[in-house]
Amino acid sequence: MSERELMSGPGLAGVLGGVVPRPVRKVSGPRVCIGEALVAEEYPLTILVGDGEWATLYCSPGYERFLVLGHLAGEGVIAAADDVAGLEIDTVAGLARVELRHDARPPGVAAEPRDRRGQSAPARRIQSRLRLTRDEIRRYARTLEDLSVTYRLTGGVHNGVLFDHGREVCFHQDIGRHNVLDKLHGQCLAEGMPMDNLVLSFSGRVSSEVVAKLGRMGLPVIIARSAPTSLALDMAHELGLTVVAFARGGRCNVYTHAQRVLS
């Protein structure tokens, strides 16, 4: 698939965005070149829920609505997009104004008790019967690399793409790996997309916070380019999440719930 086809693919966010030029002096041995370099754009977005300030996210521009919805869902403030009665994004002022439905959970109240790691516990164990082949893992990892145009230009963003039985359904990128997950989560909520049989191909490392977010989403499989942590694998084992990491160059490591990966 060509880059042009990927950029116009159905359901995919733009693969290039959030890039600005900055002056730079490039040093190579005794040589110094003065010019411009492309860097990833970052700005603060403050979320206001009702009359109060909820949080400030440092993020890449674009798809702020999905980011806010996914962040609030991941924190247990909302369970569905319908819990939000109004959402206004002002990118110039860096503000997202949220009005909740009157019966939605008020801000400041966690949906689940916080555990000793300071994270909100996922609601339920993942029970998906999804299966995938090693060829699919390689293809999903390769597709992520193909879509990572902004990363190749700047080296400054994370990327994530969701697959539904081999079909790419949404792609997002951001300077923060947690923001990538929130944007993906928010798009699924906004479009009413079930997440219990989706596969995530992800550029970042698999930390306990990443696993907690995936537990909230109910995703059964993550294919990560980077490494997992010990606590993340312990949590993934408990949740029923399949963790595939170091997925690059046709290789990968399957750490948890390997029954989902067919020989």
matplotlib code that plots the C-alpha trace (Angstrom):
import matplotlib.pyplot as plt

x = [0.0, 1.4, 1.7, -1.0, -3.4, -2.6, -3.3, -6.7, -7.7, -11.2, -11.4, -7.7, -6.6, -4.0, -0.6, 1.2, 0.5, 1.7, 5.0, 6.7, 10.1, 12.6, 16.1, 19.0, 22.7, 23.7, 27.1, 28.9, 32.5, 34.2, 31.3, 28.5, 25.4, 22.8, 19.3, 15.9, 14.6, 11.1, 10.0, 6.9, 4.4, 3.3, 0.8, -1.2, -4.9, -6.8, -10.0, -12.7, -15.6, -18.6, -17.3, -14.0, -10.6, -10.1, -6.6, -4.1, -2.8, 0.4, -0.4, 0.0, -2.6, -5.5, -8.4, -8.8, -12.4, -11.2, -8.4, -10.8, -13.4, -10.7, -9.0, -12.3, -13.3, -9.9, -10.2, -13.7, -15.4, -17.6, -18.5, -19.8, -19.8, -23.4, -22.4, -21.1, -23.9, -21.5, -17.9, -16.3, -12.7, -10.8, -7.4, -6.3, -7.0, -5.9, -9.3, -11.7, -15.1, -17.0, -20.6, -21.7, -25.1, -26.8, -26.6, -23.0, -20.3, -19.1, -15.4, -13.1, -14.8, -12.9, -15.0, -13.2, -11.1, -7.5, -5.0, -1.7, -0.1, -2.3, -4.3, -8.0, -8.7, -10.1, -13.8, -13.5, -11.3, -10.8, -12.7, -12.2, -11.8, -9.8, -7.0, -4.3, -1.4, 2.2, 1.9, -0.8, 1.5, 4.2, 1.8, 0.3, 3.8, 4.8, 1.6, 2.4, 5.9, 4.4, 2.0, 4.6, 5.5, 5.7, 7.9, 10.3, 10.4, 10.8, 11.6, 9.2, 5.8, 4.3, 1.8, -0.9, -3.3, -6.3, -7.2, -10.5, -10.0, -7.2, -8.7, -7.2, -10.0, -8.2, -4.7, -3.5, -0.2, 0.8, 3.9, 2.5, 2.0, -0.9, -2.5, -2.3, -4.3, -6.8, -7.4, -7.9, -10.3, -12.2, -12.7, -14.0, -16.5, -17.5, -18.2, -19.8, -17.0, -16.8, -13.3, -13.4, -12.0, -9.6, -5.8, -3.5, -0.2, 1.7, 5.1, 5.7, 6.8, 4.2, 4.1, 1.6, -0.2, -0.6, -2.0, -4.4, -5.7, -6.1, -8.0, -10.4, -10.8, -11.2, -8.7, -7.4, -4.1, -1.3, 1.6, 4.3, 7.5, 9.2, 9.7, 7.3, 7.9, 7.5, 4.5, 2.8, 3.2, 1.8, -1.2, -1.7, -1.7, -4.4, -6.5, -6.3, -4.4, -2.0, 1.2, 3.4, 6.5, 9.8, 7.7, 10.1, 12.1, 9.8, 10.4, 8.5, 8.2, 4.8, 4.8, 1.2, -1.8, 0.0, -3.0, -4.3, -1.3, -1.7, 1.3]
y = [0.0, 3.4, 6.3, 8.2, 5.3, 5.1, 8.8, 8.5, 5.2, 4.9, 5.8, 6.8, 10.1, 12.0, 10.4, 13.7, 16.6, 18.6, 19.5, 22.9, 24.2, 25.5, 27.0, 24.6, 24.3, 20.8, 19.7, 16.8, 16.5, 19.8, 20.9, 23.2, 23.7, 26.4, 25.6, 24.4, 21.2, 19.8, 19.2, 17.8, 20.5, 20.5, 22.6, 22.6, 21.7, 22.4, 20.4, 22.2, 20.0, 22.0, 24.9, 23.3, 22.5, 18.8, 18.5, 20.0, 17.6, 18.4, 17.1, 17.3, 19.4, 17.6, 15.3, 17.1, 15.9, 12.2, 13.0, 14.6, 11.8, 9.1, 10.8, 11.2, 7.6, 6.3, 8.2, 6.9, 10.2, 8.9, 5.5, 6.5, 9.4, 10.0, 11.0, 14.2, 16.8, 19.3, 19.6, 22.8, 22.9, 26.2, 25.5, 29.1, 29.5, 25.8, 25.0, 22.1, 22.9, 19.8, 19.6, 16.3, 14.8, 15.4, 11.7, 11.2, 10.8, 14.1, 15.0, 14.2, 10.9, 7.8, 5.2, 2.4, 2.5, 3.4, 0.6, 0.9, 1.9, 4.9, 3.6, 3.1, -0.6, -1.9, -2.9, -6.5, -9.2, -9.4, -12.4, -12.0, -15.2, -13.3, -15.3, -14.0, -15.5, -14.6, -13.3, -10.9, -9.7, -8.9, -7.2, -5.0, -4.0, -3.2, -1.1, 0.9, 1.7, 2.7, 5.1, 6.7, 9.5, 12.2, 10.1, 9.6, 13.4, 14.4, 11.5, 13.1, 11.4, 8.1, 6.2, 3.7, 2.0, -0.3, -3.3, -5.0, -8.5, -7.3, -3.9, -0.7, 1.3, 4.2, 5.7, 8.4, 10.0, 12.4, 13.6, 11.5, 7.8, 8.0, 10.7, 8.3, 5.7, 8.3, 9.5, 5.9, 5.3, 8.5, 7.8, 4.3, 5.9, 8.7, 6.3, 3.5, 1.1, -2.1, -2.6, -6.2, -7.7, -5.0, -5.3, -2.4, -1.9, 0.6, 2.4, 3.0, 0.8, -1.2, 0.2, -0.5, 2.7, 1.6, -1.7, 0.0, 2.1, -1.0, -2.7, 0.2, 0.0, -3.8, -4.4, -8.0, -7.6, -5.1, -5.4, -3.0, -2.0, -1.4, -3.2, -4.1, -3.6, -6.3, -4.7, -4.3, -8.0, -8.9, -6.7, -8.0, -11.6, -10.7, -8.9, -11.4, -9.1, -10.5, -8.5, -8.9, -6.7, -6.0, -6.4, -5.3, -6.8, -9.8, -10.8, -10.4, -11.7, -12.9, -12.4, -13.1, -15.1, -16.6, -18.8, -16.0, -16.3, -19.3, -21.3]
z = [0.0, -0.9, 1.5, -0.5, -0.1, 3.7, 4.1, 2.4, 4.0, 5.5, 9.2, 9.5, 11.0, 8.9, 9.2, 8.9, 11.3, 14.3, 12.7, 12.8, 11.5, 13.9, 13.4, 14.1, 14.0, 12.8, 14.1, 12.4, 13.4, 12.5, 10.3, 11.4, 9.1, 9.9, 8.7, 9.8, 11.2, 11.6, 15.3, 16.8, 17.9, 21.5, 23.4, 26.7, 26.7, 29.9, 30.4, 32.3, 33.5, 34.6, 36.7, 37.7, 36.2, 35.7, 34.1, 31.7, 29.0, 27.0, 23.6, 19.8, 18.0, 16.3, 17.3, 20.7, 21.0, 20.9, 23.3, 25.9, 25.6, 25.9, 28.8, 30.8, 30.1, 31.1, 34.4, 35.1, 34.7, 31.8, 30.6, 27.1, 24.8, 25.6, 29.2, 27.7, 27.1, 25.5, 24.5, 23.2, 22.0, 21.8, 20.5, 20.5, 24.2, 24.9, 26.6, 26.4, 28.1, 29.0, 30.3, 31.7, 31.6, 34.9, 35.9, 34.8, 37.4, 38.8, 38.3, 41.1, 41.9, 40.6, 38.9, 40.8, 44.0, 43.4, 44.1, 45.8, 42.5, 42.3, 39.3, 38.9, 38.6, 35.3, 35.6, 34.4, 33.1, 29.3, 28.0, 24.2, 22.1, 19.5, 17.8, 15.4, 13.5, 13.6, 10.0, 11.2, 14.0, 11.5, 9.2, 12.0, 13.2, 9.6, 9.0, 12.1, 10.8, 7.4, 9.0, 11.3, 8.9, 11.5, 13.7, 10.8, 10.2, 13.8, 16.1, 18.5, 18.5, 19.5, 17.2, 17.5, 15.1, 15.8, 13.7, 13.4, 11.9, 9.7, 8.8, 9.9, 11.7, 13.3, 13.7, 16.0, 16.9, 19.7, 21.7, 24.6, 24.4, 26.9, 24.7, 21.7, 23.7, 24.8, 21.2, 20.0, 23.0, 22.4, 18.7, 19.5, 22.0, 19.6, 16.8, 18.9, 17.9, 20.1, 21.4, 22.6, 19.4, 18.4, 18.2, 19.0, 17.3, 19.4, 19.3, 23.0, 25.8, 27.7, 31.2, 34.0, 33.1, 29.5, 30.6, 32.9, 30.0, 27.8, 30.6, 30.6, 26.9, 27.0, 24.3, 24.2, 22.4, 22.2, 19.7, 20.9, 19.2, 22.5, 25.8, 28.6, 32.4, 35.0, 36.7, 33.3, 32.6, 36.1, 35.5, 31.9, 33.2, 35.8, 33.2, 30.4, 28.1, 25.5, 25.4, 22.3, 22.5, 20.5, 17.4, 14.7, 11.9, 11.6, 15.2, 18.5, 22.0, 23.4, 27.1, 28.4, 27.2, 24.3, 23.5, 21.3, 19.0, 16.6, 15.5]

ax = plt.figure().add_subplot(projection="3d")
ax.plot(x, y, z, "-o")
ax.set_aspect("equal")
plt.show()
